[in-house]
């Protein structure tokens, strides 16, 4: 028997704003039930004597020191821009309605 009901799957679908058919709901009951069962099996493993590790490979991040160097002024940065407006780069609108 699944640990998750069809009503619970339907509720999760509503929360996620997913429109699922009856067949999809039935399929997800089995799939989510299997996932919950696998997680339960993992949680049941006795790890009392297992030392916690954050990274078993002990790799080291190679970095270099930061060096402050002069950058471009606003005018220099905008000088090569195809379009600018009010001291900023002007780009075509890609989201939302035109104003």
C-alpha positions in Angstrom: 0.0 0.0 0.0 1.3 3.4 -0.9 2.3 5.9 1.8 0.7 8.7 -0.1 -2.9 9.0 -1.1 -4.4 10.2 -4.4 -6.0 13.1 -2.5 -2.5 14.1 -1.2 -1.1 14.0 -4.7 -4.0 16.1 -6.0 -3.3 18.6 -3.2 0.4 18.7 -4.0 -0.5 19.3 -7.7 -2.8 22.2 -6.7 0.0 23.7 -4.6 2.4 23.4 -7.6 -0.3 24.8 -9.9 -0.1 21.6 -12.0 -3.2 20.5 -14.0 -3.0 16.7 -13.8 -5.4 14.3 -15.4 -6.9 11.4 -13.4 -4.5 9.0 -15.1 -1.5 11.2 -14.2 -2.7 11.5 -10.6 -2.9 7.7 -10.4 0.5 7.3 -11.9 2.1 9.8 -9.5 0.6 8.0 -6.5 2.7 5.0 -7.3 5.8 7.0 -8.3 5.7 9.2 -5.2 4.9 6.2 -3.0 8.0 4.5 -4.4 10.2 7.6 -3.6 8.8 7.8 -0.1 9.6 4.0 0.4 13.2 4.5 -0.8 13.7 7.4 1.5 12.3 5.4 4.4 14.7 2.6 3.7 17.6 5.1 3.7 16.5 6.7 6.9 16.3 3.2 8.5 20.1 2.6 7.9 22.1 2.5 11.2 24.8 5.2 10.9 25.7 5.3 14.6 29.4 4.5 14.1 29.8 6.2 10.8 32.0 9.4 10.9 30.4 12.3 9.1 32.3 13.6 6.1 31.8 16.9 4.2 34.0 15.9 1.2 35.6 12.6 1.0 38.1 13.7 -1.7 39.6 16.5 0.4 40.1 18.6 -2.7 41.5 22.1 -2.3 40.2 25.1 -4.1 43.0 26.9 -6.0 42.7 30.6 -5.8 44.8 33.7 -6.4 44.9 36.8 -4.4 42.7 39.7 -5.5 44.5 42.6 -7.1 42.8 45.9 -7.3 43.2 47.4 -10.8 41.7 50.5 -12.3 38.4 49.9 -14.2 36.6 51.8 -16.9 34.8 55.1 -16.1 31.1 55.2 -16.9 31.7 57.2 -20.0 34.4 54.8 -21.2 32.1 51.8 -20.7 29.2 53.4 -22.5 31.4 54.8 -25.4 31.3 51.4 -27.3 27.7 50.6 -26.4 25.3 50.3 -29.4 22.8 52.4 -27.4 22.7 54.1 -24.0 20.2 56.2 -22.1 20.6 58.3 -18.9 24.1 56.9 -18.3 23.0 53.3 -18.7 23.2 50.6 -21.4 19.9 50.6 -23.4 18.7 47.1 -24.3 15.5 45.9 -26.0 12.7 44.9 -23.7 12.3 41.2 -23.5 9.8 40.7 -20.7 6.4 42.2 -19.9 4.3 44.5 -21.9 5.7 47.6 -23.7 5.1 50.8 -21.8 
